[in-house]
Amino acid sequence: TDSAPWGERSGHSSVVLSDGSIVIIGGVNSEKAFNDVWRSTDKGATWTIMTDNTPWAARWGHTSVVLSDVSILLMGGTGRFSGLFNDVWRSTDNGASWTLMTDNAPWAARRNLTSLVISDGSILLMGGATRSYPEFLDVWRSTDKGASWTFVTDNAPWGKRSGHSSVVLPDDSIVLMGGYYK
């Protein structure tokens, strides 16, 4: 569709669930940040609002992943005019409701970070920024659905960056791509 009901936005996250549905989470436009969740079960042709007012603060620049139990995690980000977040939220019902996993993860609050899930179910969170330039080249790992985090390194070889993306390949190797590097 060229006119999705969730409207213009950037800085949102999106995930694909095991049933093939697409979920759009949060974001920002020139007027406001969002804390809504939308879902499409027909490859993006039509959309249903799952919630228009989540318990997590409206935000953009966050990251999201889908776990093997088909739950969705949302991590970090920033509000339109508010501070940065280092909280982790989990939804087990396609984004309709959310549970706080931690409101203060040990990684610094940040935006424009990336995350992924490797084959053992661990979540890796990488990089990001607190201001207008990249500040982090760290990696953090969670093995309990984002409730707790273990520091992996603060000196990843890819250099400080934000706004990047990452994917995990079938052999558990990670490809980190793009972003702003300073």
C-alpha positions in Angstrom: 0.0 0.0 0.0 1.1 3.6 -0.5 -1.0 4.9 2.4 -0.5 2.7 5.5 -2.7 3.9 8.4 0.3 4.2 10.7 1.3 7.3 8.8 4.7 8.9 8.1 7.5 8.1 10.5 11.1 7.2 10.8 13.3 5.7 13.5 10.8 3.0 14.1 11.6 -0.7 14.3 10.0 -3.6 12.5 10.1 -7.4 12.9 8.7 -10.4 11.1 7.0 -13.1 13.2 7.1 -16.8 12.5 3.6 -16.7 11.0 4.9 -14.2 8.4 3.2 -11.2 9.9 5.0 -7.8 10.0 5.0 -5.7 13.2 5.9 -1.9 13.1 6.9 -0.4 16.5 7.1 3.2 17.5 9.0 5.9 15.6 8.9 9.7 15.1 7.7 12.3 12.6 8.1 16.1 12.5 5.3 16.5 15.1 5.6 13.7 17.6 7.2 10.4 18.7 5.0 7.3 18.8 4.4 4.4 21.2 2.0 2.5 19.0 2.3 -1.0 17.4 0.8 -2.0 14.1 0.6 -5.5 12.5 0.0 -6.8 9.0 -0.9 -10.4 8.2 -1.0 -9.9 4.4 2.5 -8.8 3.6 1.8 -5.1 4.3 -1.3 -4.7 2.2 -3.5 -3.9 5.3 -2.7 -3.0 8.9 -4.3 -3.5 12.2 -3.4 -1.4 15.3 -2.3 -3.7 18.1 -2.1 -0.8 20.6 -2.0 3.0 20.3 -0.6 3.6 23.7 2.0 1.1 25.0 3.3 1.4 28.6 6.8 2.2 27.2 7.5 5.9 26.4 7.0 7.1 22.9 10.4 6.7 21.1 12.5 6.4 18.0 16.0 5.0 17.3 15.2 1.9 19.3 15.9 -1.7 18.3 13.7 -4.8 18.3 14.1 -8.6 17.9 11.9 -11.6 17.8 12.8 -14.5 20.1 12.3 -18.2 19.4 9.2 -18.2 21.5 7.8 -15.6 19.1 7.9 -12.8 21.7 9.1 -9.4 20.7 11.7 -7.4 22.6 12.1 -3.6 22.3 15.3 -2.0 23.6 16.7 1.5 24.0 15.9 4.6 21.9 15.1 8.2 22.6 12.0 10.3 22.9 11.3 13.2 20.5 12.3 15.8 23.1 13.1 13.6 26.1 16.1 11.6 27.2 17.6 8.3 26.1 16.4 4.9 27.3 18.1 1.8 28.4 15.0 -0.2 29.2 13.8 -3.5 27.7 10.2 -4.4 27.0 8.7 -7.8 25.9 5.4 -8.6 24.2 4.1 -12.2 24.0 1.0 -11.3 22.0 2.2 -9.7 18.7 2.7 -6.3 20.3 -0.7 -5.8 21.9 0.6 -5.7 25.5 4.1 -5.2 26.9 5.9 -6.3 30.1 9.0 -4.4 31.4 12.0 -6.8 31.6 14.3 -4.1 33.0 14.0 -0.4 33.3 17.8 0.2 33.7 19.9 -2.3 31.7 23.7 -2.0 32.5 24.4 -0.7 29.0 24.4 3.1 28.6 21.1 4.6 27.5 21.3 5.1 23.7 19.6 5.5 20.3 20.4 4.2 16.8 21.7 0.9 18.1 21.3 -2.6 16.6 20.5 -6.0 18.0 20.0 -9.6 16.8 19.4 -13.1 18.2 21.9 -15.9 17.6 21.1 -19.6 17.4 21.4 -20.3 21.1 18.7 -17.7 21.8 21.1 -15.0 23.1 20.4 -11.4 22.2 23.3 -9.3 21.2 23.1 -5.4 21.4 25.7 -3.3 19.6 26.8 0.3 19.2 24.7 3.4 19.1 24.9 7.1 20.2 23.7 9.4 23.0 24.2 12.6 21.0 24.4 13.4 17.3 27.6 11.4 16.8 28.4 7.7 17.4 29.9 6.9 20.8 29.8 3.2 21.4 31.6 0.2 19.9 30.4 -2.1 22.7 28.6 -5.4 22.6 26.2 -6.7 25.3 24.6 -10.1 25.6 21.4 -11.4 27.3 20.4 -15.0 27.7 17.2 -14.4 29.7 15.0 -12.5 27.3 16.5 -9.1 28.1 16.1 -9.2 31.9 19.8 -9.1 32.5 22.9 -8.3 30.4 26.5 -9.3 30.3 29.2 -7.1 29.0 31.1 -8.7 26.0 33.5 -5.9 24.8 33.8 -2.2 24.6 36.3 -2.5 21.7 34.6 -4.2 18.9 36.7 -4.1 15.7 34.0 -2.3 13.6 34.6 1.2 15.2 32.1 3.6 16.8 28.9 3.9 14.8 25.2 4.5 15.0 22.2 4.0 12.7 23.8 0.7 11.5 22.1 -2.7 11.0 23.2 -6.2 11.6 22.1 -9.7 10.6 23.1 -13.2 11.8 23.9 -15.8 9.3 23.1 -19.6 9.6 26.6 -20.3 10.9 26.1 -17.6 13.7 28.5 -15.2 12.1 27.4 -11.6 12.3 27.4 -9.0 9.5 27.3 -5.4 10.7 26.5 -2.9 7.9 26.5 0.8 7.4 25.6 3.5 9.8 27.3 6.8 10.7 30.9 6.3 11.6 33.1 9.1 13.0 
